[in-house]
Amino acid sequence: MTKRFEMSMMGELTFFLELQVKQAQDGTFISQTKYVNDILKKFGMEDAKPIKTPMPTNGHLDLDENGKCVDQKVYRSMIGSLLYLCASRPNIMLSVCMCARFQAEPKECHLIAVKRILRYSVHTPNLGLWYPKGCDFELLGYSDPDYAGCKVDRKSTTGTCQFLGRSLVSWSSKKQNSIALSTAEAEYVAAGSCCAQLLWMKQTLKDFGYNFTKIPLLCDNESAIKIANNPVQHSRTKHIDIRHHFLRDHETKGDICLTHVRTESQLADIFTKPLDEKRFCELRSELNILDSRNIR
C-alpha cells in the first residue's frame, strides 16, 4: 500500500475506537476491556455483584404498563453504551437488543434487565473475539428464530451468524417484521435474512478474488428446507411474503446450499432466546468469544 498511496507507518495496531487489538503468532484478538471498565464506572456498577449470564432463561420482557417509570435519559445512555460493546461481544447482542425495544417508556423491570447485562460484564470484563490464523477460508452461515418470542406483539426473533473459516465475521439478532403463522415460516424468514447477508459477503469477497458457490446455510428445521427445495407453491406457503422466496431462487441457482443441522449444533441459538448457563457458555466458546487472559 505504501507504494501506491502516500501514508505514514504508525506501528502495529493496538487500540482503535475503543477496540483493543492483540496480534499474536497464531491469530488476532479483539476486545473492549477498557471500554467495559469505563461504562461500569460511568453507571456506578464497577462494584456490582457479578453474574454468569446476561439474562435469565425466562428473560423475555413485557411492556409492564403498571410498572414504575425510570429516567429515560439514563436508560438510553446505558443501551447506547452496550450496543457499542456488541462490536466485540456478540454474546450480549440478544439481551441488549431486547432491552432496546423499550427505550420509549422504560420501566423498572427493564432497567433491572439492563443492569444484569452490566453485572455480566463485571463477571467477564476480558472477553473478546478471537480470529485464528491459518484456518480454511470458507464462507458459512447459521440461521435460527425464536418463534413468537416477543411478549408484546408475538413476532419472532431472527438470529443469524456468518463465518469465514472459524472466524465469526457477521452476526445479527432482530425482530421479524411480521408475525409468523408457524415455526416453519419463522425459520424460512430467518434463513432468508441469512441468505441475503451471505450473498452480500459473497459479492464483497469476489472483489478480492474469492469465488464461492453453494455456500452452506445451516438451519435446524426440515420443513423450512423442504419449502426452499420445493418448486411448487403449496397453499401453506402462499401467505409467506414473496420477498422471502428469493431464498428458493438462490438455492436453485446454486449460490447457497440450505443444509440441516442438529439443534444442539445450531450456533445462532445464542442470538434468538435466553439460554441456561451451560448452553450459553458452550455457544459462546463455539463463536470464539474467549478470555484475553487465555491468549498468548
SULJOUR-V761766 format. One line per field, one symbol per residue. ss: DSSP state (@ for helix, = for strand, . for the rest). phi: phi as a letter, one per 40 degrees, with the letter a starting at -180 (. if undefined). burial: # if it has 24 or more other ideal C-beta (glycine too) atoms within 12 Angstrom, else .. A space follows every 50 residues. Layout:
# SULJOUR-V761766
ss=???
phi=???
burial=???
This chain:
# SULJOUR-V761766
ss=..............==..======..=====.@@@@@@@@@@........ ..................=..@@@@@@@@@@@@@@....@@@@@@@@@@@ ......=@@@@@@@@@@@@@@@@...======......========.... ......========..=========.......@@@@@@@@@@@@@@@@@@ @@@@@@........=====..@@@@@@@@.....@@@....@@@@@@@@@ @@@..=====..@@@.@@@@@.....@@@@@@@@@@..===@@@..
phi=.ccbbcabcbgccbaafgccbbcbcbibbbabdccdcccccdbgbcbccc acbcaccbcccbcfcccccbcccccccccccccccccbbdcbcdcccccc cbccacbccccccccccccccccbcbcacbbccgcdcbcabbbabbcfcc ccbgccbcbbabbbgbbcbaaaaacccbcccacccccccccccccdcccc cdccccccgbbbbfccbcbbbcccccccccccccccbcccdcccccdccc cccgcbbcbcbcdcbcccdccbacbcdccccccdcccgcbcccccb
burial=..................####....#######.##..##..#.#..... #.####..###........#....#..##.###.################ ###..##.#######################......############# ....##########.###########...#..#################. ##.........#..#######.###.###.......#..#...#####.# #...#######....##########....##.##.#####.#..#.
